[in-house]
Amino acid sequence: MLNASSGLITITTTVATSITTTTTAATTNQSYYCSGVSPYTLWSMNGYGNVYMTINTSQCNFNSTPLYFTSMGGDIAHFTVGGYTAIYSPTKDSFTVYATPIISYTIAIMFNYSQTYRWNINWVGILE
């Protein structure tokens, strides 16, 4: 009700409330992830013209093999290699990546660059 002469507003509200509570048990799946940067000092040479790195993920305590994803970082020249996003031999505790030159590097030059230019592997493991 509005009383125009006094400028007062009076509001009256009547509410009837009925509450029903239902408890439902639901299973939710939450993803668990763990990530890191593996140092350039882990690169090794192999006889196939590339370098490889086995990355230890045991500190993540995955209870099964997660999905691993990688990228490469470094000072310079890491754009000249490929293949490091392909995951080999994944387990709950480790995986391996290989880096292959996309230009004409010898294995010795590529390994030297991996050390000199500090080509690290950035990685994340996701367990669904």
ABEGO torsion letter per residue (X at the ends): XBBAAAGBBBBBBBBBBBBBBBBBBBBBBBBBBBBBBBBAAABBBBAAGBBBBBBBAAAAGBABBBBBBBBBBEABGAAABBGAABBBGBBAABBBBBBBBABBBBAAAAAAAAAAAGBBBBBBBBBX
